[in-house]
Amino acid sequence: METRLSLGTWPTPVEPAPRLAMALGLGPDDLVVKRDDLTGLGGGGNKVRKLEYTVGAAVADGADTLVTTGAPQSNHARLTAAAAARAGLNAILVFPGEPEPAIGNLVLDALFGARIVWAGDVDHDGLAGTAAEIADSRPGNVLIPFGGSSPAGALGYVDAGRELRGQVPDLDTVVVALGSGGTTAGLVAALGPRAVLAVHTGALADPLPVVTGLLDGLPVARPIRAEELRLRLDQVGPGYATQTDAVAEAMLLAARTEGIVLDPVYTGRALAGLVAAVADGTVRPGARTVFLHTGGLPGLFGHPQALARAADGGLA
Ligand SMILES: *Cc1c(COP(=O)(O)O)cnc(C)c1O
């Protein structure tokens, strides 16, 4: 069922990035940036497109409280809190671990009035279980899935793929960070598997079955086989929350060539993946490449290691 709630500002812009393109070894007109960091609500980012569907369904079901999970610096949790405020609902955010100092996204969660539940020492499944228990504890609660990545949420990126095709008709490859998988799945459904280069961030243990599972629930022109998906698994480094050297360099590059801020977990990894893809010939000059900026700026201010490095001119 599709019950979409209007939360964002559409379409998001597509901007040329000639200086970044040339720094990467592409022609000046080969690269454009799709600004899904500018989606409008709550500091912006890709999760707004998914929340239009998942919160729309929750409102249609008569919910008064949205419950969701993620890492403490989750952009999805922050935007769920903002969407709840916009829709006149409450938000409960369930995070692993013990209470942490309010930095980055946690500051905004508090500003939007979300209630935070610290779930203690739990793994991914344990966290999901705690969130499900809270969601089931009273009838007005609705669980918004991890990262907003259900087939319903991914419909937001089917829309985005169509929007992008209209803006960039000669699109060859769109490069995107892969977290919970819904953004990649929606884009693949809209644009086909060859057009989407997804850079794994380490948010999931194994992204391939998650993306194919989401695709099973999406409208596709023809069935898509797992082998057709283009995933880069080489940018995770020591793990999801760690800023790698390649990411620190990619953040400097975007900032100093185009005045664009990337985050240390998602968009920095996506650009580091694009750098690697140009180096190994997967992305070539003369083809139109789109870098999808999915947001995440508050996460930079919630990442002490990346902040210290940025403040030192990236050299620390
Ligand atoms: C969540 C997120 C992603 C990844 O999107 P998924 O749909 O979870 O794969 C990319 N960039 C940013 C900034 C995000 O917050």
The ligand as a Gaussian input file, in Angstrom:
#p B3LYP/6-31G(d) Opt

LIG

0 1
 C       21.552000       5.963000       5.632000
 C       22.500000       6.734000       4.798000
 C       23.006000       6.194000       3.599000
 C       22.702000       4.814000       3.125000
 O       21.368000       4.640000       2.720000
 P       20.695000       3.199000       2.877000
 O       19.390000       3.338000       2.222000
 O       20.588000       2.952000       4.356000
 O       21.575000       2.197000       2.230000
 C       23.870000       6.966000       2.853000
 N       24.232000       8.196000       3.270000
 C       23.784000       8.737000       4.409000
 C       24.266000      10.081000       4.801000
 C       22.912000       8.013000       5.216000
 O       22.466000       8.560000       6.363000

